[in-house]
Amino acid sequence: MANSEKASSRSVVRQAVQLIRKHGGVVVCDAETARLADVEAETFTKPSSLARNVQLLVVCGGDGTMLRVVREMHGATTPLFGINVGRLGFLTAVPSQQIREAFAKIFSGEYSIESRPLIEATGFARGVKIQQSALNDLVISRGAIPRMIELEVSINGEIVTRYRCDGLIVSSPTGSTAYSLSAGGAIISPDANVFAITPICPHTLSNRSVIVGLESKIQVKVVSEKVDTTISADGQVQIDLDAGDVITIQRNRRSVRLLHLAGTSFFDTVRRKLHWSGSNV
């Protein structure tokens, strides 16, 4: 699957198809990607059907493309492998320039499969029951009008604080290097079973990102009455909220499986993507 809005995706998909077939693999595509790259292969209209009929789902694009694919898989457990055709790319960590070496490692068995937890938001939004899952984060934030919102946060039934802020990010370990990082949150190793609760531009400067266990139940109540408030899941879906709405955020029972090449690691990716350097690196 690929991001059809990126012109460079076409050549990357075509190269991936050639390499898979060269190594004796069988290529199956979603219909949109097949049209984009002019690939002759068996196609599926629904990404969820595609995911259930392949052994590995190759995603060409940026992290946004990967998050979209995760959402469209609807719980399929097929491993995902991301080729970065975007900009930063923590989920699509392999640069498109290294695609030849990447598939050589995959077909020789030089990889591992890592499970990443999904998180979910449930509750009522304007009287309508909602349930949204995310791989990276769930964000409750103000709308287009630049006014602060007030949110009351409870953890396992205990009120922690009321934030006056532009919004609140609840991220999984995977999402710690996304929006939460930009808002001052910690970088969290993906194997740490924790949430990061990070306020966006809090009015009280002592408000900082809070780390809690991944088995915690986080409740966020919208207190502000005259400010548009929304909740979004991985930046893909946005739902309006009203004053008094309470959203519960917790670990989802499902997870996503990601393929990682041998010789790579989370902190190797962090060093490269964030341009860290030092005398011993």
C-alpha positions as a printed NumPy array, in Angstrom:
array([[  0.   ,   0.   ,   0.   ],
       [  1.212,   3.501,  -0.778],
       [  0.456,   7.186,  -0.401],
       [ -1.017,   8.01 ,  -3.8  ],
       [ -0.593,  11.739,  -3.153],
       [  3.199,  11.454,  -3.222],
       [  4.551,  11.327,  -6.774],
       [  7.708,   9.591,  -5.564],
       [  5.644,   6.648,  -4.251],
       [  5.135,   5.343,  -7.786],
       [  8.797,   4.541,  -8.441],
       [  9.281,   3.105,  -4.934],
       [  6.292,   0.773,  -5.328],
       [  7.495,  -0.401,  -8.733],
       [ 10.967,  -1.098,  -7.345],
       [  9.487,  -2.976,  -4.372],
       [  7.376,  -5.113,  -6.715],
       [ 10.421,  -5.978,  -8.834],
       [ 12.49 ,  -6.922,  -5.784],
       [  9.754,  -9.068,  -4.222],
       [  9.308, -10.989,  -7.459],
       [ 13.068, -11.3  ,  -7.916],
       [ 13.257, -13.041,  -4.532],
       [ 10.413, -15.394,  -5.468],
       [  7.619, -13.62 ,  -3.64 ],
       [  4.074, -13.062,  -4.865],
       [  2.786,  -9.487,  -5.06 ],
       [ -0.752,  -8.549,  -4.056],
       [ -1.859,  -4.89 ,  -3.998],
       [ -4.744,  -2.722,  -3.013],
       [ -6.476,  -1.42 ,  -6.13 ],
       [ -5.382,   2.198,  -5.634],
       [ -1.689,   1.316,  -5.339],
       [ -1.873,  -0.962,  -8.378],
       [ -3.289,   1.919, -10.43 ],
       [ -0.731,   4.367,  -9.049],
       [  2.28 ,   2.253, -10.034],
       [  0.674,   0.516, -13.04 ],
       [  1.309,  -2.886, -11.458],
       [ -0.223,  -6.094, -12.789],
       [ -1.14 ,  -8.143,  -9.734],
       [ -4.055,  -9.552,  -7.81 ],
       [ -5.825,  -6.648,  -6.122],
       [ -8.205,  -6.069,  -3.23 ],
       [-10.484,  -3.059,  -2.914],
       [-10.569,  -3.101,   0.882],
       [ -7.265,  -2.782,   2.781],
       [ -8.642,  -5.066,   5.508],
       [ -9.186,  -7.832,   2.94 ],
       [ -5.702,  -7.285,   1.53 ],
       [ -4.152,  -7.518,   4.997],
       [ -5.848, -10.846,   5.68 ],
       [ -4.565, -12.386,   2.446],
       [ -0.84 , -11.597,   2.644],
       [  2.058, -12.576,   4.904],
       [  3.592,  -9.094,   5.004],
       [  2.048,  -5.707,   4.252],
       [  4.569,  -3.273,   2.747],
       [  3.65 ,   0.391,   3.24 ],
       [  5.303,   3.07 ,   1.08 ],
       [  4.845,   6.594,   2.414],
       [  5.324,   8.473,   5.659],
       [  4.123,   7.831,   9.19 ],
       [  0.727,   9.282,   8.274],
       [  0.33 ,   6.606,   5.617],
       [  1.268,   3.909,   8.123],
       [ -1.286,   5.208,  10.628],
       [ -3.974,   5.228,   7.937],
       [ -3.162,   1.642,   6.99 ],
       [ -3.324,   0.534,  10.636],
       [ -6.792,   2.076,  10.9  ],
       [ -7.987,   0.502,   7.644],
       [ -6.723,  -2.982,   8.588],
       [ -9.579,  -3.289,  11.114],
       [ -7.707,  -5.563,  13.5  ],
       [ -5.841,  -7.788,  11.024],
       [ -2.618,  -9.116,  12.581],
       [ -0.475,  -9.102,   9.426],
       [  3.   ,  -7.611,  10.096],
       [  3.69 ,  -4.176,   8.591],
       [  6.934,  -3.029,   6.994],
       [  7.328,   0.686,   6.297],
       [  9.42 ,   2.257,   3.535],
       [  9.846,   5.981,   4.1  ],
       [  8.812,   8.167,   1.18 ],
       [  7.85 ,  10.975,   3.558],
       [  9.902,  13.282,   5.736],
       [ 10.705,  12.191,   9.31 ],
       [  9.367,   8.651,   9.505],
       [  9.65 ,   6.762,  12.802],
       [  7.172,   4.055,  11.781],
       [  8.365,   3.997,   8.17 ],
       [ 11.966,   3.885,   9.299],
       [ 13.683,   2.39 ,   6.221],
       [ 14.697,   5.037,   3.641],
       [ 13.549,   4.31 ,   0.092],
       [ 17.209,   4.461,  -0.988],
       [ 17.886,   1.295,   1.05 ],
       [ 15.017,  -0.765,  -0.33 ],
       [ 17.244,  -3.278,  -2.13 ],
       [ 19.187,  -4.147,   1.011],
       [ 15.965,  -4.235,   3.036],
       [ 14.26 ,  -6.893,   0.914],
       [ 17.453,  -8.952,   0.787],
       [ 17.344,  -9.102,   4.599],
       [ 13.635,  -9.895,   4.693],
       [ 13.916, -12.834,   2.298],
       [ 16.958, -14.184,   4.144],
       [ 15.096, -14.06 ,   7.462],
       [ 17.161, -11.242,   8.987],
       [ 14.355,  -9.49 ,  10.819],
       [ 12.216,  -9.53 ,  13.947],
       [  8.526,  -8.857,  14.549],
       [  7.639,  -6.4  ,  17.303],
       [  4.18 ,  -5.975,  18.804],
       [  3.005,  -2.419,  19.521],
       [ -0.104,  -1.78 ,  21.665],
       [ -3.089,   0.175,  20.416],
       [ -4.92 ,   2.581,  22.704],
       [ -8.595,   3.506,  22.59 ],
       [-11.026,   6.251,  23.525],
       [-14.604,   5.466,  24.532],
       [-17.465,   7.55 ,  25.84 ],
       [-20.18 ,   9.852,  24.579],
       [-19.589,  12.822,  22.292],
       [-22.595,  15.128,  22.075],
       [-24.786,  12.239,  23.179],
       [-23.41 ,   9.775,  20.632],
       [-21.449,   6.729,  21.785],
       [-17.927,   6.652,  20.348],
       [-15.023,   4.22 ,  20.244],
       [-11.806,   5.152,  18.473],
       [ -8.469,   3.328,  18.488],
       [ -5.014,   4.725,  17.788],
       [ -1.447,   3.529,  17.44 ],
       [  0.22 ,   6.864,  18.235],
       [ -2.066,   9.132,  20.212],
       [ -5.475,  10.45 ,  21.137],
       [ -5.661,  14.246,  21.271],
       [ -8.351,  16.384,  22.892],
       [ -7.89 ,  19.96 ,  21.738],
       [ -9.541,  23.29 ,  21.052],
       [-11.156,  24.017,  17.715],
       [-10.358,  26.787,  15.247],
       [-10.985,  29.664,  17.69 ],
       [ -7.722,  30.383,  19.58 ],
       [ -9.068,  30.148,  23.134],
       [ -7.905,  27.834,  25.899],
       [-10.007,  24.889,  26.954],
       [-10.345,  23.413,  30.442],
       [-10.009,  19.663,  30.92 ],
       [-10.322,  17.634,  34.129],
       [ -8.106,  14.548,  34.158],
       [ -8.62 ,  11.512,  36.398],
       [ -6.455,   8.396,  36.576],
       [ -8.013,   5.197,  37.928],
       [-10.823,   7.216,  39.503],
       [ -8.596,   9.816,  41.196],
       [ -8.783,  13.412,  39.973],
       [ -5.24 ,  14.501,  39.112],
       [ -5.711,  18.091,  37.953],
       [ -7.574,  20.493,  35.731],
       [ -5.605,  21.689,  32.745],
       [ -6.215,  25.077,  31.142],
       [ -4.461,  24.566,  27.854],
       [ -4.767,  24.303,  24.083],
       [ -5.224,  20.564,  24.386],
       [ -4.084,  17.271,  25.851],
       [ -2.17 ,  14.441,  24.179],
       [ -2.462,  10.902,  25.504],
       [  0.139,   8.861,  23.667],
       [  1.187,   5.234,  23.548],
       [  4.895,   4.343,  23.75 ],
       [  4.912,   4.309,  19.943],
       [  3.426,   7.809,  19.815],
       [  5.95 ,   9.319,  22.216],
       [  8.12 ,  10.438,  19.275],
       [  5.173,  12.093,  17.498],
       [  2.983,  15.017,  18.659],
       [  3.782,  14.394,  22.324],
       [  7.499,  14.928,  21.698],
       [  6.793,  18.246,  19.961],
       [  4.762,  19.337,  23.002],
       [  7.61 ,  18.576,  25.42 ],
       [  6.836,  14.955,  26.252],
       [  9.451,  12.3  ,  26.958],
       [ 10.892,   9.873,  24.427],
       [  9.673,   6.451,  25.552],
       [ 11.113,   3.105,  24.542],
       [  8.401,   1.187,  22.64 ],
       [  8.672,  -1.797,  24.99 ],
       [  7.745,   0.339,  28.025],
       [  4.149,  -0.307,  29.084],
       [  3.186,   3.298,  29.789],
       [  1.053,   6.221,  28.622],
       [  2.38 ,   9.759,  28.297],
       [ -0.164,  12.462,  29.197],
       [  1.15 ,  15.703,  27.741],
       [ -0.614,  19.1  ,  27.893],
       [ -0.377,  21.418,  24.883],
       [  0.649,  24.964,  25.871],
       [ -0.636,  24.74 ,  29.479],
       [ -1.43 ,  28.035,  31.221],
       [  0.177,  26.747,  34.431],
       [  3.87 ,  26.392,  33.66 ],
       [  4.336,  23.682,  36.302],
       [  2.062,  21.348,  34.312],
       [  4.326,  18.777,  32.72 ],
       [  3.995,  15.515,  30.853],
       [  2.922,  12.693,  33.189],
       [  3.837,   9.029,  32.688],
       [  1.377,   6.383,  33.932],
       [  1.07 ,   2.631,  33.495],
       [ -0.472,   1.313,  30.296],
       [ -3.071,  -0.585,  32.328],
       [ -4.349,   2.696,  33.784],
       [ -7.784,   4.083,  32.986],
       [ -7.563,   7.765,  32.073],
       [-10.705,   9.896,  32.081],
       [-10.826,  13.347,  30.535],
       [-13.836,  15.583,  31.207],
       [-14.51 ,  18.665,  29.101],
       [-15.131,  21.521,  31.555],
       [-15.044,  24.589,  29.298],
       [-18.477,  25.516,  27.938],
       [-18.02 ,  28.132,  25.229],
       [-15.01 ,  26.808,  23.337],
       [-15.099,  24.284,  20.503],
       [-13.418,  21.051,  21.618],
       [-12.56 ,  17.961,  19.578],
       [-10.956,  14.559,  19.991],
       [ -8.826,  13.034,  17.254],
       [ -7.277,   9.591,  16.861],
       [ -3.851,   9.518,  15.185],
       [ -4.827,  12.732,  13.399],
       [ -7.075,  10.631,  11.148],
       [-10.527,  11.029,  12.697],
       [-11.925,  14.104,  14.446],
       [-15.052,  14.183,  16.631],
       [-16.649,  17.24 ,  18.279],
       [-17.159,  17.301,  22.049],
       [-19.425,  19.335,  24.343],
       [-18.994,  20.566,  27.905],
       [-19.595,  17.702,  30.317],
       [-18.532,  14.988,  27.882],
       [-16.252,  12.41 ,  29.513],
       [-13.817,  10.366,  27.451],
       [-12.149,   7.236,  28.842],
       [ -8.753,   6.329,  27.413],
       [ -7.152,   2.95 ,  28.026],
       [ -5.191,   0.194,  26.366],
       [ -6.964,  -1.556,  23.514],
       [ -6.966,  -5.357,  23.553],
       [ -5.468,  -5.384,  20.036],
       [ -1.922,  -4.618,  18.924],
       [ -0.047,  -3.919,  15.699],
       [  2.895,  -6.026,  14.521],
       [  5.839,  -4.224,  12.913],
       [  8.737,  -5.831,  11.05 ],
       [ 12.208,  -4.564,  11.981],
       [ 15.346,  -5.415,  10.046],
       [ 18.283,  -7.022,  11.825],
       [ 20.922,  -4.481,  12.77 ],
       [ 18.419,  -1.711,  13.483],
       [ 16.963,  -0.515,  16.775],
       [ 14.629,   2.111,  18.194],
       [ 17.466,   4.262,  19.49 ],
       [ 19.364,   3.938,  16.226],
       [ 16.277,   5.385,  14.538],
       [ 16.022,   8.142,  17.169],
       [ 19.669,   9.119,  16.668],
       [ 19.267,   9.295,  12.887],
       [ 15.884,  11.005,  12.772],
       [ 16.6  ,  13.578,  15.495],
       [ 20.193,  14.123,  14.361],
       [ 21.683,  13.301,  17.741],
       [ 25.451,  13.218,  17.886],
       [ 28.175,  12.754,  20.446],
       [ 31.727,  11.616,  20.933],
       [ 30.718,   7.968,  21.331],
       [ 28.031,   7.784,  18.596]])
